[in-house]
């Protein structure tokens, strides 16, 4: 890989999964707090350790076999979720420096995300269950809706900076954050983040109406792996939105990594809150919104940005 | 360790006909303790059957719980908390769970059972023309009370092509006890207005769950439970009006439900908005407003509307007919 920064790479690569897990756990805690509030329970310290509790439960619960599963692809699908989230997070500059500096980091992030198409579908398919398969296909249809608008949103940010290097994109926002003059691209990126994390309004692939869809047959550690992967993707998406649209680590007084973290947690809170704010957007209806509204809107945004850049 | 892990066990709650009281009591305890309702047997630690044993059916679901696992039948709402405590205790009994695990048979048939027509003893999908006239796989599937938020005792047998119900046949399990009995008793104890409003919120709860709106589902449950308690907190009416505003005016929810199961100009959106309006009117005026049934023959209407819908629309449709399918209301809007 061209442009790898320095010897910190090894340490970064070792610590990155754990860092990602921490941010992912923060997302799960925030969601648990909002859930307790909606149910009318007091939000206490115990609420915040709920994700740890749930992880412990899933480690105790036995794995399950369905009749004649495609076991290999089933497990591969689940494991791919967290793996790709780590890969995507590797190019996100934590403050100024990413774990891996890559000249086409924006494309790398997108490439890691597209692997989710396979990951989710295989997880749905592997169980040999109608509900899982329905969930898997729902995700494919959903991806068909958010993928193109998201690619254009990413390209718009890269266009504004004149570089596909995430560090350069962040640096180009010196003085004026991209979110100010590319609001549509930012919103589309957040919608896509909810989409590929199959979270909240875009959790149709794991919807209660299909008894959990992709998750319907998963128990124990298999379920845990998929859930961790999902939160990790939410975290990676929030982390990526900061260098793309929110000025990266720029900010007064505090060190840049702290600014990055603060902005990341703020975006993460927004994504988590969306789950409790809106009902599920069914895939067939989202398709229409994505192609008729989101795509033309973000295309227009790209056009405006290219005119400004020229 | 297991005390920590199972502090909030996940519960798969199945309602048998006539089990409304037990289900409501359990839902309340689970909400107050923060125990999630499982979407499927795979996610459940405890299987709870509200209002009756449903023997063979519940046994088949029980087989699918991964374990550690526990189960109970609840017929008297009084014992909801105690039964749940007992089941949660069983989850932590190591010897009991070991014995249970040792006695289980694997779901797999051996590879020697393989043949071309029935791999692993499973029926292969057939192939038939779909709604657009293309050849597509067909799978025969029953949809029943093990699905979360499904009306008690209802079974829909369908030929599935992808996630589309190519046709549907409606049948019943667990007897014909309508839910109206419970709501009548509730009307006697808390008054017809509060019982009527709570009944509508109960249906709304299921619709919101199927529509994937957890926050408002929990709030609707809370208001329902408060209305049915002996002395509802002072802010209950205000909470109900807020719910009416948020859910009734949500354009996202309206768009997701619009045009689903239209029958004489009434679709799913119109139905849940009517429930909200009726519930608010009931607590405001102190009288239970009558509810018009969508058809004389509700099973017939269901069969007709289900045919050709895809799964998520079908679920919304079933949820929107819940008061009549569960027997909480009978034709003509009179409570039995």
Interface residues (C-beta under 8 A of the other chain):
Chain A: X34 X35 X36 X38 X39 X40 X41 X50 X53 X54 X56 X57 X59 X60 X61 X62 X63 X64 X65 X66 X67 X68 X130 X131 X134 X137 X138 X201 X203 X204 X207 X208 X209 X210 X211 X212 X215 X216 X217 X218 X219 X220 X223 X275 X276 X277 X278 X279 X280 X281 X282 X283 X284 X285
Chain B: X1 X2 X4 X5 X6 X7 X8 X9 X10 X31 X32 X34 X39 X40 X42 X43 X45 X64 X66 X67 X68 X101 X106 X107 X108 X109 X119 X120 X121 X122 X139 X141 X147 X148 X149 X160 X162 X163 X208 X209 X210 X211 X212 X213 X214 X215 X216 X218 X219 X221 X222 X250 X252 X253 X255 X256 X310 X311 X312 X313 X315 X316
